[in-house]
């Protein structure tokens, strides 16, 4: 199955989720509606709501609670993007000006807070304590990941283990929770619910690994932000961690100079990319991503083959395919 066919299965549900976004962004405070709609209308992959919707269908759910809950996970994700862009001093998001560039850091932080609050209002309104506990635990885990990234993300001595802890908490935890919520709606066994969460965790890790590769290999237009943006922000991701273990002393000093500068020159970025290619940092990272994708697919084995399972397999494969 192709990725577009996978999304076609939930096309109407995704349209309903978009309407749910608009309904829940309605506010007497004009700026909330303006910034919220700007962010949500900028597209994005809608990966988290799509996974929730697909797993709800896979697990036999027949009601309508999946729509507001799919909006919840996207609101949480969008809130973290608003806060991330402030922390990172980012000026681009998905190929357009970041919200903090247009409206300032204060507005971005406060509207991110609004989206978090709205998410939990909607979850409480849903009334399922199990789902509320999952999302409460997940947002706590995400916050821990953010702080860990602040501590370790620009540390030249950071290890692969440090990096994976950030990825697991900051990115993969919400993707995992999105999958689990779909399974909870379908009232499947605990074993199957856990399998959906493990699928999401492996998929989320693979997704971030590929994103970190694309930061060094895509064009600005494809990526939707400046190439080498992670390096400009002083972030040390797996392609660079792997490369730094292989370099000579002189090459390591060259990398450290690029990481620590506040004004990364194009020539420095090209040198870093050249070293990453020389020591196969991208190949190593994509190899890890492919393994996590294969692991993700094995977690679907407890489900009978059907259209939704095929879509989830296609979605997993696409995570790595987009790097080529």
C-alpha positions as CSV (number, residue, x, y, z in Angstrom):
1,X,0.0,0.0,0.0
2,X,1.2,3.5,-0.8
3,X,1.2,6.2,1.8
4,X,-1.5,8.2,0.1
5,X,-3.8,5.2,0.1
6,X,-3.1,4.8,3.8
7,X,-4.3,8.4,4.4
8,X,-7.3,7.9,2.1
9,X,-8.7,5.4,4.6
10,X,-9.1,8.1,7.2
11,X,-9.7,11.1,4.8
12,X,-13.1,11.9,6.2
13,X,-12.0,11.5,9.8
14,X,-9.1,13.9,9.2
15,X,-11.5,16.4,7.7
16,X,-13.6,16.1,10.8
17,X,-10.5,16.6,13.0
18,X,-9.8,19.8,11.1
19,X,-13.3,21.1,11.9
20,X,-12.7,20.1,15.5
21,X,-9.5,22.3,15.5
22,X,-11.5,25.3,14.3
23,X,-14.3,24.8,16.8
24,X,-11.9,24.5,19.7
25,X,-9.8,27.5,18.7
26,X,-12.8,29.7,18.9
27,X,-12.1,32.4,21.5
28,X,-13.1,36.0,22.3
29,X,-9.4,36.7,22.4
30,X,-8.6,37.4,18.8
31,X,-4.9,36.6,19.0
32,X,-5.6,33.0,20.2
33,X,-7.7,32.3,17.2
34,X,-5.4,34.1,14.8
35,X,-2.2,32.3,15.9
36,X,-3.8,28.9,16.4
37,X,-5.3,28.9,12.9
38,X,-2.1,30.1,11.4
39,X,-0.2,27.2,12.9
40,X,-2.8,24.5,12.2
41,X,-3.5,25.8,8.7
42,X,0.3,25.5,7.9
43,X,-0.3,21.9,7.4
44,X,2.2,19.4,8.9
45,X,2.0,15.7,8.6
46,X,-0.9,15.2,11.1
47,X,1.0,12.0,12.0
48,X,-0.3,11.8,15.6
49,X,-4.0,12.2,14.9
50,X,-3.7,9.9,11.9
51,X,-2.2,7.1,14.0
52,X,-4.9,7.5,16.6
53,X,-7.6,7.3,13.9
54,X,-6.0,4.3,12.2
55,X,-5.6,2.4,15.5
56,X,-9.1,3.2,16.5
57,X,-10.3,1.6,13.3
58,X,-7.9,-1.3,13.5
59,X,-9.2,-2.0,17.0
60,X,-12.9,-1.9,15.9
61,X,-14.0,1.4,17.5
62,X,-17.4,2.6,16.1
63,X,-18.1,5.8,18.0
64,X,-17.1,9.4,17.5
65,X,-14.8,10.1,20.5
66,X,-11.8,9.6,18.2
67,X,-12.3,12.9,16.5
68,X,-11.9,15.3,19.6
69,X,-9.1,13.0,21.0
70,X,-7.3,13.2,17.7
71,X,-7.5,17.0,17.9
72,X,-6.1,16.8,21.5
73,X,-2.9,15.1,20.4
74,X,-2.4,17.6,17.6
75,X,-3.0,20.5,20.0
76,X,-0.4,19.1,22.4
77,X,2.1,18.7,19.6
78,X,1.4,22.2,18.3
79,X,1.8,23.6,21.8
80,X,5.3,22.0,22.0
81,X,6.3,23.4,18.6
82,X,5.3,26.9,19.8
83,X,7.5,26.5,23.0
84,X,10.3,24.8,21.0
85,X,10.6,27.7,18.6
86,X,11.0,30.2,21.5
87,X,13.6,28.1,23.2
88,X,15.5,27.6,19.9
89,X,15.1,31.1,18.7
90,X,13.8,29.6,15.5
91,X,12.5,31.8,12.7
92,X,11.0,29.2,10.3
93,X,8.4,26.5,10.8
94,X,7.2,24.3,7.9
95,X,8.5,26.7,5.3
96,X,6.8,29.8,6.8
97,X,7.7,32.3,9.4
98,X,7.5,30.9,12.9
99,X,4.8,32.3,15.2
100,X,7.4,33.8,17.5
101,X,8.8,35.7,14.5
102,X,5.4,37.2,13.7
103,X,3.8,37.7,17.1
104,X,6.7,37.5,19.5
105,X,7.9,35.1,22.2
106,X,5.4,36.1,24.8
107,X,2.4,35.4,22.5
108,X,3.9,32.0,21.4
109,X,4.4,30.9,25.0
110,X,1.0,31.9,26.1
111,X,-0.9,30.5,23.2
112,X,1.1,27.3,23.6
113,X,-0.2,27.3,27.2
114,X,-3.7,27.8,25.9
115,X,-3.4,24.8,23.6
116,X,-2.1,22.6,26.5
117,X,-5.0,23.8,28.7
118,X,-7.6,23.2,25.9
119,X,-6.2,19.7,25.3
120,X,-6.8,18.7,28.9
121,X,-10.2,20.4,29.0
122,X,-11.2,18.2,26.0
123,X,-9.7,15.1,27.6
124,X,-11.5,15.6,30.9
125,X,-14.7,16.3,28.9
126,X,-14.2,12.9,27.2
127,X,-14.4,11.4,30.6
128,X,-12.0,8.4,30.3
129,X,-9.6,8.4,33.3
130,X,-7.3,5.9,31.6
131,X,-6.8,8.2,28.6
132,X,-6.3,11.2,30.9
133,X,-3.6,9.3,32.8
134,X,-1.8,8.4,29.6
135,X,-1.8,12.0,28.4
136,X,-0.8,13.4,31.8
137,X,2.1,11.0,32.0
138,X,3.1,11.7,28.4
139,X,3.2,15.5,28.7
140,X,5.3,15.1,31.9
141,X,7.6,12.9,29.9
142,X,7.8,15.4,27.1
143,X,8.7,18.2,29.5
144,X,11.5,16.0,30.9
145,X,12.7,15.4,27.4
146,X,12.8,19.2,26.7
147,X,14.8,19.8,29.9
148,X,17.1,17.0,29.0
149,X,17.7,18.4,25.6
150,X,18.5,21.8,27.2
151,X,21.1,20.1,29.3
152,X,22.5,17.6,26.8
153,X,21.4,18.8,23.4
154,X,24.5,21.1,22.9
155,X,26.9,19.1,25.0
156,X,29.8,17.9,22.8
157,X,30.3,15.0,25.2
158,X,26.7,13.8,24.9
159,X,26.5,10.1,24.1
160,X,24.1,8.2,21.9
161,X,22.3,7.1,25.0
162,X,21.8,10.7,26.0
163,X,20.5,11.5,22.6
164,X,18.1,8.5,22.6
165,X,16.7,9.5,26.0
166,X,15.8,13.0,24.5
167,X,14.2,11.5,21.4
168,X,12.2,8.9,23.4
169,X,10.8,11.4,25.8
170,X,10.4,14.5,23.7
171,X,9.2,13.0,20.4
172,X,8.3,9.4,20.6
173,X,6.3,9.4,23.8
174,X,3.4,11.4,22.2
175,X,3.4,9.3,19.1
176,X,3.2,6.2,21.3
177,X,0.4,7.7,23.3
178,X,-1.6,8.6,20.2
179,X,-1.5,4.9,19.1
180,X,-2.4,3.7,22.6
181,X,-5.4,6.0,22.8
182,X,-6.8,4.5,19.5
183,X,-6.4,1.0,21.1
184,X,-8.1,2.1,24.3
185,X,-11.1,3.4,22.3
186,X,-11.3,-0.1,20.7
187,X,-11.3,-1.8,24.1
188,X,-8.7,-4.4,23.1
189,X,-6.7,-6.5,25.5
190,X,-3.9,-5.1,27.6
191,X,-1.4,-7.0,25.5
192,X,-2.7,-5.5,22.2
193,X,-2.9,-2.0,23.8
194,X,0.8,-2.4,24.9
195,X,1.7,-3.6,21.4
196,X,0.2,-0.4,19.8
197,X,2.2,1.7,22.2
198,X,5.4,-0.1,21.4
199,X,4.6,0.4,17.6
200,X,4.3,4.1,18.3
201,X,7.5,4.3,20.3
202,X,9.6,2.6,17.7
203,X,7.9,4.7,14.9
204,X,8.5,7.9,16.8
205,X,12.1,7.2,17.4
206,X,12.6,6.3,13.7
207,X,10.7,9.5,12.7
208,X,13.1,11.7,14.7
209,X,16.2,9.9,13.5
210,X,15.2,10.5,9.9
211,X,14.3,14.2,10.7
212,X,17.8,14.6,12.1
213,X,19.3,13.2,8.9
214,X,17.2,15.4,6.7
215,X,18.5,18.4,8.5
216,X,21.8,17.7,6.8
217,X,20.7,16.3,3.5
218,X,17.5,18.1,2.3
219,X,17.1,21.3,0.4
220,X,15.7,24.3,2.4
221,X,12.4,24.0,0.4
222,X,12.0,20.3,1.2
223,X,12.8,20.7,4.9
224,X,10.7,23.8,5.5
225,X,13.5,25.4,7.4
226,X,17.2,26.3,7.0
227,X,19.5,23.4,6.3
228,X,21.9,22.8,9.2
229,X,19.4,24.4,11.5
230,X,20.2,21.9,14.3
231,X,23.9,22.8,14.1
232,X,23.1,26.5,14.1
233,X,21.1,26.0,17.3
234,X,24.0,24.1,18.8
235,X,22.1,20.8,18.8
236,X,24.1,17.7,18.5
237,X,22.1,14.9,16.9
238,X,23.0,11.3,16.1
239,X,24.7,11.9,12.7
240,X,27.1,14.2,14.5
241,X,27.5,12.1,17.6
242,X,28.5,9.1,15.5
243,X,30.9,11.3,13.4
244,X,32.6,12.8,16.5
245,X,33.5,9.3,17.7
246,X,35.4,8.6,14.4
247,X,37.2,11.8,13.7
248,X,40.9,12.7,14.2
249,X,41.8,15.2,16.8
250,X,42.1,18.0,14.2
251,X,38.7,17.1,12.7
252,X,37.1,17.0,16.2
253,X,38.4,20.5,16.9
254,X,36.9,21.7,13.6
255,X,33.5,20.2,14.6
256,X,33.7,21.7,18.1
257,X,34.4,25.2,16.6
258,X,31.3,24.8,14.4
259,X,29.1,23.6,17.3
260,X,30.2,26.4,19.7
261,X,30.1,29.4,17.3
262,X,27.2,31.8,17.5
263,X,27.6,32.6,13.8
264,X,27.9,29.5,11.8
265,X,29.4,30.2,8.4
266,X,28.4,28.3,5.3
267,X,31.9,27.1,4.9
268,X,31.8,25.6,8.4
269,X,28.5,23.9,7.7
270,X,29.9,22.4,4.5
271,X,32.9,21.1,6.4
272,X,30.7,19.5,9.0
273,X,28.5,17.9,6.3
274,X,31.6,16.6,4.6
275,X,32.9,15.0,7.8
276,X,29.5,13.4,8.4
277,X,29.6,11.9,4.9
278,X,33.2,10.8,5.4
279,X,32.4,8.9,8.6
280,X,28.9,7.7,7.4
281,X,26.9,9.5,10.1
282,X,23.8,9.6,7.9
283,X,24.1,5.9,7.0
284,X,24.5,4.9,10.6
285,X,21.5,7.0,11.7
286,X,19.3,5.7,8.9
287,X,20.3,2.2,9.7
288,X,19.1,2.7,13.3
289,X,15.8,4.2,11.9
290,X,15.2,1.3,9.6
291,X,15.7,-1.1,12.5
292,X,13.1,0.8,14.6
293,X,10.7,0.7,11.7
294,X,11.1,-3.1,11.3
295,X,10.6,-3.4,15.1
296,X,7.5,-1.2,14.9
297,X,5.9,-3.5,12.2
298,X,6.5,-6.6,14.3
299,X,4.3,-5.1,17.0
300,X,1.4,-5.3,14.6
301,X,1.6,-9.1,14.3
302,X,-1.1,-9.7,17.0
303,X,-3.6,-8.0,14.8
304,X,-5.4,-9.8,11.9
305,X,-4.3,-8.6,8.4
306,X,-6.7,-5.9,7.1
307,X,-6.7,-2.5,5.4
308,X,-5.9,-0.6,8.6
309,X,-2.9,-2.8,9.5
310,X,-1.6,-2.5,5.9
311,X,-1.9,1.3,6.2
312,X,0.1,1.3,9.5
313,X,2.8,-0.8,7.8
314,X,2.9,1.6,4.9
315,X,3.1,4.6,7.3
316,X,6.0,3.0,9.1
317,X,7.8,2.3,5.8
318,X,7.2,5.9,4.7
319,X,9.0,7.3,7.7
320,X,12.3,6.0,6.3
321,X,11.4,6.3,2.6
322,X,11.1,10.1,2.9
323,X,14.9,10.2,3.5
324,X,15.6,9.0,-0.1
